[in-house]
Amino acid sequence: MYALTDYIDCEALADTCEENLAEVEDIMNVKENDDGLVVAENQEV
C-alpha cells in the first residue's frame, strides 16, 4: 500500500477531501458546539 502513495500527491488529495467535507458540512448546516462535538444546528446534544 505504501508503494502506491509514491505516485499520489497525498497533500493535494487531503486538501481536496477537506474542501469536500467543508462543502458537505455547509450543506448539512453542521457546526462544532462548545464541547467540540460536531452536530447539525437543528439537533440537540
N, CA, C, O and CB atoms as a CASP TS submission, in Angstrom:
PFRMAT TS
TARGET T0000
AUTHOR 0000-0000-0000
METHOD Language model
MODEL 1
PARENT N/A
ATOM      1  N   MET     1       0.828  -1.191   0.000  1.00  0.00           N
ATOM      2  CA  MET     1       0.000   0.000   0.000  1.00  0.00           C
ATOM      3  C   MET     1       0.872   1.254   0.000  1.00  0.00           C
ATOM      4  O   MET     1       0.582   2.219  -0.708  1.00  0.00           O
ATOM      5  CB  MET     1      -0.942  -0.002   1.210  1.00  0.00           C
ATOM      6  N   TYR     2       1.933   1.236   0.791  1.00  0.00           N
ATOM      7  CA  TYR     2       2.809   2.399   0.854  1.00  0.00           C
ATOM      8  C   TYR     2       3.385   2.725  -0.516  1.00  0.00           C
ATOM      9  O   TYR     2       3.516   3.897  -0.867  1.00  0.00           O
ATOM     10  CB  TYR     2       3.936   2.162   1.854  1.00  0.00           C
ATOM     11  N   ALA     3       3.728   1.712  -1.289  1.00  0.00           N
ATOM     12  CA  ALA     3       4.300   1.929  -2.618  1.00  0.00           C
ATOM     13  C   ALA     3       3.320   2.664  -3.527  1.00  0.00           C
ATOM     14  O   ALA     3       3.745   3.404  -4.415  1.00  0.00           O
ATOM     15  CB  ALA     3       4.701   0.594  -3.249  1.00  0.00           C
ATOM     16  N   LEU     4       2.047   2.478  -3.327  1.00  0.00           N
ATOM     17  CA  LEU     4       1.046   3.157  -4.149  1.00  0.00           C
ATOM     18  C   LEU     4       1.047   4.664  -3.921  1.00  0.00           C
ATOM     19  O   LEU     4       0.698   5.429  -4.821  1.00  0.00           O
ATOM     20  CB  LEU     4      -0.335   2.595  -3.859  1.00  0.00           C
ATOM     21  N   THR     5       1.437   5.091  -2.728  1.00  0.00           N
ATOM     22  CA  THR     5       1.418   6.518  -2.432  1.00  0.00           C
ATOM     23  C   THR     5       2.573   7.260  -3.101  1.00  0.00           C
ATOM     24  O   THR     5       2.586   8.491  -3.113  1.00  0.00           O
ATOM     25  CB  THR     5       1.467   6.735  -0.935  1.00  0.00           C
ATOM     26  N   ASP     6       3.536   6.536  -3.653  1.00  0.00           N
ATOM     27  CA  ASP     6       4.643   7.192  -4.362  1.00  0.00           C
ATOM     28  C   ASP     6       4.137   7.985  -5.558  1.00  0.00           C
ATOM     29  O   ASP     6       4.767   8.965  -5.959  1.00  0.00           O
ATOM     30  CB  ASP     6       5.674   6.155  -4.824  1.00  0.00           C
ATOM     31  N   TYR     7       3.030   7.585  -6.124  1.00  0.00           N
ATOM     32  CA  TYR     7       2.502   8.206  -7.336  1.00  0.00           C
ATOM     33  C   TYR     7       1.329   9.138  -7.067  1.00  0.00           C
ATOM     34  O   TYR     7       0.747   9.697  -7.997  1.00  0.00           O
ATOM     35  CB  TYR     7       2.081   7.143  -8.308  1.00  0.00           C
ATOM     36  N   ILE     8       0.989   9.301  -5.815  1.00  0.00           N
ATOM     37  CA  ILE     8      -0.161  10.117  -5.444  1.00  0.00           C
ATOM     38  C   ILE     8       0.320  11.351  -4.688  1.00  0.00           C
ATOM     39  O   ILE     8       1.170  11.250  -3.803  1.00  0.00           O
ATOM     40  CB  ILE     8      -1.168   9.302  -4.585  1.00  0.00           C
ATOM     41  N   ASP     9      -0.218  12.504  -5.036  1.00  0.00           N
ATOM     42  CA  ASP     9       0.067  13.724  -4.293  1.00  0.00           C
ATOM     43  C   ASP     9      -0.855  13.731  -3.078  1.00  0.00           C
ATOM     44  O   ASP     9      -1.967  14.257  -3.129  1.00  0.00           O
ATOM     45  CB  ASP     9      -0.133  15.015  -5.185  1.00  0.00           C
ATOM     46  N   CYS    10      -0.378  13.140  -1.993  1.00  0.00           N
ATOM     47  CA  CYS    10      -1.211  12.961  -0.804  1.00  0.00           C
ATOM     48  C   CYS    10      -1.682  14.289  -0.218  1.00  0.00           C
ATOM     49  O   CYS    10      -2.808  14.385   0.269  1.00  0.00           O
ATOM     50  CB  CYS    10      -0.447  12.182   0.249  1.00  0.00           C
ATOM     51  N   GLU    11      -0.844  15.297  -0.260  1.00  0.00           N
ATOM     52  CA  GLU    11      -1.225  16.599   0.283  1.00  0.00           C
ATOM     53  C   GLU    11      -2.373  17.206  -0.525  1.00  0.00           C
ATOM     54  O   GLU    11      -3.312  17.763   0.044  1.00  0.00           O
ATOM     55  CB  GLU    11      -0.016  17.554   0.292  1.00  0.00           C
ATOM     56  N   ALA    12      -2.294  17.095  -1.846  1.00  0.00           N
ATOM     57  CA  ALA    12      -3.371  17.614  -2.695  1.00  0.00           C
ATOM     58  C   ALA    12      -4.650  16.819  -2.473  1.00  0.00           C
ATOM     59  O   ALA    12      -5.743  17.384  -2.460  1.00  0.00           O
ATOM     60  CB  ALA    12      -2.965  17.567  -4.183  1.00  0.00           C
ATOM     61  N   LEU    13      -4.514  15.511  -2.298  1.00  0.00           N
ATOM     62  CA  LEU    13      -5.679  14.670  -2.038  1.00  0.00           C
ATOM     63  C   LEU    13      -6.324  15.052  -0.711  1.00  0.00           C
ATOM     64  O   LEU    13      -7.549  15.132  -0.618  1.00  0.00           O
ATOM     65  CB  LEU    13      -5.285  13.183  -2.032  1.00  0.00           C
ATOM     66  N   ALA    14      -5.511  15.288   0.311  1.00  0.00           N
ATOM     67  CA  ALA    14      -6.032  15.696   1.617  1.00  0.00           C
ATOM     68  C   ALA    14      -6.735  17.043   1.514  1.00  0.00           C
ATOM     69  O   ALA    14      -7.794  17.237   2.110  1.00  0.00           O
ATOM     70  CB  ALA    14      -4.897  15.765   2.655  1.00  0.00           C
ATOM     71  N   ASP    15      -6.157  17.972   0.765  1.00  0.00           N
ATOM     72  CA  ASP    15      -6.790  19.284   0.584  1.00  0.00           C
ATOM     73  C   ASP    15      -8.148  19.144  -0.079  1.00  0.00           C
ATOM     74  O   ASP    15      -9.113  19.791   0.327  1.00  0.00           O
ATOM     75  CB  ASP    15      -5.894  20.208  -0.249  1.00  0.00           C
ATOM     76  N   THR    16      -8.225  18.300  -1.100  1.00  0.00           N
ATOM     77  CA  THR    16      -9.487  18.075  -1.803  1.00  0.00           C
ATOM     78  C   THR    16     -10.526  17.467  -0.866  1.00  0.00           C
ATOM     79  O   THR    16     -11.691  17.865  -0.888  1.00  0.00           O
ATOM     80  CB  THR    16      -9.271  17.160  -3.020  1.00  0.00           C
ATOM     81  N   CYS    17     -10.111  16.507  -0.044  1.00  0.00           N
ATOM     82  CA  CYS    17     -11.032  15.877   0.899  1.00  0.00           C
ATOM     83  C   CYS    17     -11.547  16.886   1.920  1.00  0.00           C
ATOM     84  O   CYS    17     -12.731  16.885   2.257  1.00  0.00           O
ATOM     85  CB  CYS    17     -10.347  14.709   1.613  1.00  0.00           C
ATOM     86  N   GLU    18     -10.655  17.749   2.412  1.00  0.00           N
ATOM     87  CA  GLU    18     -11.072  18.771   3.370  1.00  0.00           C
ATOM     88  C   GLU    18     -12.059  19.754   2.745  1.00  0.00           C
ATOM     89  O   GLU    18     -13.031  20.158   3.385  1.00  0.00           O
ATOM     90  CB  GLU    18      -9.853  19.523   3.902  1.00  0.00           C
ATOM     91  N   GLU    19     -11.809  20.133   1.507  1.00  0.00           N
ATOM     92  CA  GLU    19     -12.722  21.047   0.811  1.00  0.00           C
ATOM     93  C   GLU    19     -14.085  20.404   0.621  1.00  0.00           C
ATOM     94  O   GLU    19     -15.116  21.044   0.825  1.00  0.00           O
ATOM     95  CB  GLU    19     -12.142  21.461  -0.551  1.00  0.00           C
ATOM     96  N   ASN    20     -14.085  19.126   0.229  1.00  0.00           N
ATOM     97  CA  ASN    20     -15.349  18.421   0.031  1.00  0.00           C
ATOM     98  C   ASN    20     -16.101  18.274   1.351  1.00  0.00           C
ATOM     99  O   ASN    20     -17.321  18.434   1.392  1.00  0.00           O
ATOM    100  CB  ASN    20     -15.102  17.042  -0.594  1.00  0.00           C
ATOM    101  N   LEU    21     -15.377  17.969   2.429  1.00  0.00           N
ATOM    102  CA  LEU    21     -16.011  17.840   3.735  1.00  0.00           C
ATOM    103  C   LEU    21     -16.612  19.166   4.172  1.00  0.00           C
ATOM    104  O   LEU    21     -17.727  19.202   4.692  1.00  0.00           O
ATOM    105  CB  LEU    21     -15.003  17.347   4.777  1.00  0.00           C
ATOM    106  N   ALA    22     -15.883  20.254   3.963  1.00  0.00           N
ATOM    107  CA  ALA    22     -16.396  21.575   4.327  1.00  0.00           C
ATOM    108  C   ALA    22     -17.670  21.887   3.551  1.00  0.00           C
ATOM    109  O   ALA    22     -18.610  22.460   4.101  1.00  0.00           O
ATOM    110  CB  ALA    22     -15.334  22.661   4.065  1.00  0.00           C
ATOM    111  N   GLU    23     -17.705  21.514   2.282  1.00  0.00           N
ATOM    112  CA  GLU    23     -18.895  21.760   1.469  1.00  0.00           C
ATOM    113  C   GLU    23     -20.084  20.939   1.979  1.00  0.00           C
ATOM    114  O   GLU    23     -21.201  21.451   2.055  1.00  0.00           O
ATOM    115  CB  GLU    23     -18.612  21.427  -0.008  1.00  0.00           C
ATOM    116  N   VAL    24     -19.852  19.682   2.324  1.00  0.00           N
ATOM    117  CA  VAL    24     -20.921  18.824   2.849  1.00  0.00           C
ATOM    118  C   VAL    24     -21.416  19.370   4.188  1.00  0.00           C
ATOM    119  O   VAL    24     -22.622  19.423   4.430  1.00  0.00           O
ATOM    120  CB  VAL    24     -20.424  17.359   3.010  1.00  0.00           C
ATOM    121  N   GLU    25     -20.481  19.777   5.065  1.00  0.00           N
ATOM    122  CA  GLU    25     -20.885  20.337   6.352  1.00  0.00           C
ATOM    123  C   GLU    25     -21.709  21.603   6.170  1.00  0.00           C
ATOM    124  O   GLU    25     -22.667  21.836   6.907  1.00  0.00           O
ATOM    125  CB  GLU    25     -19.659  20.631   7.210  1.00  0.00           C
ATOM    126  N   ASP    26     -21.341  22.418   5.193  1.00  0.00           N
ATOM    127  CA  ASP    26     -22.096  23.640   4.916  1.00  0.00           C
ATOM    128  C   ASP    26     -23.500  23.302   4.427  1.00  0.00           C
ATOM    129  O   ASP    26     -24.473  23.913   4.869  1.00  0.00           O
ATOM    130  CB  ASP    26     -21.364  24.506   3.876  1.00  0.00           C
ATOM    131  N   ILE    27     -23.612  22.347   3.531  1.00  0.00           N
ATOM    132  CA  ILE    27     -24.913  21.931   3.003  1.00  0.00           C
ATOM    133  C   ILE    27     -25.792  21.386   4.124  1.00  0.00           C
ATOM    134  O   ILE    27     -26.990  21.667   4.173  1.00  0.00           O
ATOM    135  CB  ILE    27     -24.738  20.869   1.897  1.00  0.00           C
ATOM    136  N   MET    28     -25.190  20.600   5.029  1.00  0.00           N
ATOM    137  CA  MET    28     -25.942  19.973   6.121  1.00  0.00           C
ATOM    138  C   MET    28     -26.094  20.897   7.326  1.00  0.00           C
ATOM    139  O   MET    28     -26.702  20.519   8.327  1.00  0.00           O
ATOM    140  CB  MET    28     -25.259  18.685   6.550  1.00  0.00           C
ATOM    141  N   ASN    29     -25.538  22.118   7.229  1.00  0.00           N
ATOM    142  CA  ASN    29     -25.616  23.089   8.314  1.00  0.00           C
ATOM    143  C   ASN    29     -25.007  22.533   9.601  1.00  0.00           C
ATOM    144  O   ASN    29     -25.598  22.640  10.675  1.00  0.00           O
ATOM    145  CB  ASN    29     -27.068  23.497   8.554  1.00  0.00           C
ATOM    146  N   VAL    30     -23.825  21.943   9.481  1.00  0.00           N
ATOM    147  CA  VAL    30     -23.127  21.319  10.606  1.00  0.00           C
ATOM    148  C   VAL    30     -22.204  22.332  11.265  1.00  0.00           C
ATOM    149  O   VAL    30     -21.481  23.058  10.582  1.00  0.00           O
ATOM    150  CB  VAL    30     -22.327  20.080  10.142  1.00  0.00           C
ATOM    151  N   LYS    31     -22.227  22.379  12.574  1.00  0.00           N
ATOM    152  CA  LYS    31     -21.383  23.289  13.345  1.00  0.00           C
ATOM    153  C   LYS    31     -20.743  22.527  14.499  1.00  0.00           C
ATOM    154  O   LYS    31     -21.255  21.490  14.920  1.00  0.00           O
ATOM    155  CB  LYS    31     -22.204  24.498  13.873  1.00  0.00           C
ATOM    156  N   GLU    32     -19.622  23.039  15.013  1.00  0.00           N
ATOM    157  CA  GLU    32     -18.992  22.453  16.196  1.00  0.00           C
ATOM    158  C   GLU    32     -19.528  23.179  17.422  1.00  0.00           C
ATOM    159  O   GLU    32     -19.499  24.408  17.479  1.00  0.00           O
ATOM    160  CB  GLU    32     -17.425  22.547  16.121  1.00  0.00           C
ATOM    161  N   ASN    33     -20.019  22.420  18.408  1.00  0.00           N
ATOM    162  CA  ASN    33     -20.559  23.061  19.606  1.00  0.00           C
ATOM    163  C   ASN    33     -19.442  23.306  20.623  1.00  0.00           C
ATOM    164  O   ASN    33     -18.279  23.012  20.350  1.00  0.00           O
ATOM    165  CB  ASN    33     -21.679  22.194  20.231  1.00  0.00           C
ATOM    166  N   ASP    34     -19.790  23.838  21.785  1.00  0.00           N
ATOM    167  CA  ASP    34     -18.809  24.200  22.814  1.00  0.00           C
ATOM    168  C   ASP    34     -18.025  22.997  23.340  1.00  0.00           C
ATOM    169  O   ASP    34     -16.897  23.144  23.809  1.00  0.00           O
ATOM    170  CB  ASP    34     -19.509  24.886  23.968  1.00  0.00           C
ATOM    171  N   ASP    35     -18.621  21.816  23.259  1.00  0.00           N
ATOM    172  CA  ASP    35     -17.959  20.598  23.737  1.00  0.00           C
ATOM    173  C   ASP    35     -17.052  19.977  22.685  1.00  0.00           C
ATOM    174  O   ASP    35     -16.427  18.946  22.932  1.00  0.00           O
ATOM    175  CB  ASP    35     -18.992  19.584  24.173  1.00  0.00           C
ATOM    176  N   GLY    36     -16.977  20.602  21.506  1.00  0.00           N
ATOM    177  CA  GLY    36     -16.152  20.061  20.436  1.00  0.00           C
ATOM    178  C   GLY    36     -16.867  19.018  19.606  1.00  0.00           C
ATOM    179  O   GLY    36     -16.270  18.414  18.714  1.00  0.00           O
ATOM    180  N   LEU    37     -18.147  18.799  19.892  1.00  0.00           N
ATOM    181  CA  LEU    37     -18.922  17.833  19.121  1.00  0.00           C
ATOM    182  C   LEU    37     -19.450  18.505  17.862  1.00  0.00           C
ATOM    183  O   LEU    37     -19.850  19.669  17.888  1.00  0.00           O
ATOM    184  CB  LEU    37     -20.088  17.252  19.963  1.00  0.00           C
ATOM    185  N   VAL    38     -19.448  17.775  16.781  1.00  0.00           N
ATOM    186  CA  VAL    38     -19.951  18.301  15.524  1.00  0.00           C
ATOM    187  C   VAL    38     -21.375  17.806  15.330  1.00  0.00           C
ATOM    188  O   VAL    38     -21.625  16.604  15.242  1.00  0.00           O
ATOM    189  CB  VAL    38     -19.045  17.880  14.334  1.00  0.00           C
ATOM    190  N   VAL    39     -22.301  18.749  15.266  1.00  0.00           N
ATOM    191  CA  VAL    39     -23.716  18.412  15.133  1.00  0.00           C
ATOM    192  C   VAL    39     -24.386  19.361  14.162  1.00  0.00           C
ATOM    193  O   VAL    39     -23.913  20.474  13.933  1.00  0.00           O
ATOM    194  CB  VAL    39     -24.422  18.458  16.496  1.00  0.00           C
ATOM    195  N   ALA    40     -25.493  18.909  13.592  1.00  0.00           N
ATOM    196  CA  ALA    40     -26.308  19.796  12.775  1.00  0.00           C
ATOM    197  C   ALA    40     -26.962  20.801  13.705  1.00  0.00           C
ATOM    198  O   ALA    40     -27.307  20.465  14.838  1.00  0.00           O
ATOM    199  CB  ALA    40     -27.377  19.004  11.947  1.00  0.00           C
ATOM    200  N   GLU    41     -27.136  22.029  13.239  1.00  0.00           N
ATOM    201  CA  GLU    41     -27.664  23.077  14.116  1.00  0.00           C
ATOM    202  C   GLU    41     -29.039  22.753  14.683  1.00  0.00           C
ATOM    203  O   GLU    41     -29.384  23.213  15.772  1.00  0.00           O
ATOM    204  CB  GLU    41     -27.734  24.376  13.367  1.00  0.00           C
ATOM    205  N   ASN    42     -29.824  21.969  13.961  1.00  0.00           N
ATOM    206  CA  ASN    42     -31.177  21.679  14.449  1.00  0.00           C
ATOM    207  C   ASN    42     -31.226  20.482  15.398  1.00  0.00           C
ATOM    208  O   ASN    42     -32.311  20.069  15.808  1.00  0.00           O
ATOM    209  CB  ASN    42     -32.100  21.428  13.279  1.00  0.00           C
ATOM    210  N   GLN    43     -30.056  19.913  15.755  1.00  0.00           N
ATOM    211  CA  GLN    43     -30.001  18.798  16.694  1.00  0.00           C
ATOM    212  C   GLN    43     -29.563  19.295  18.056  1.00  0.00           C
ATOM    213  O   GLN    43     -28.811  20.263  18.169  1.00  0.00           O
ATOM    214  CB  GLN    43     -29.050  17.699  16.190  1.00  0.00           C
ATOM    215  N   GLU    44     -30.047  18.613  19.095  1.00  0.00           N
ATOM    216  CA  GLU    44     -29.627  18.937  20.456  1.00  0.00           C
ATOM    217  C   GLU    44     -28.750  17.817  20.968  1.00  0.00           C
ATOM    218  O   GLU    44     -28.937  16.652  20.616  1.00  0.00           O
ATOM    219  CB  GLU    44     -30.847  19.156  21.391  1.00  0.00           C
ATOM    220  N   VAL    45     -27.796  18.177  21.800  1.00  0.00           N
ATOM    221  CA  VAL    45     -26.874  17.174  22.384  1.00  0.00           C
ATOM    222  C   VAL    45     -27.169  17.015  23.842  1.00  0.00           C
ATOM    223  O   VAL    45     -26.514  16.225  24.521  1.00  0.00           O
ATOM    224  CB  VAL    45     -25.394  17.574  22.187  1.00  0.00           C
TER
END
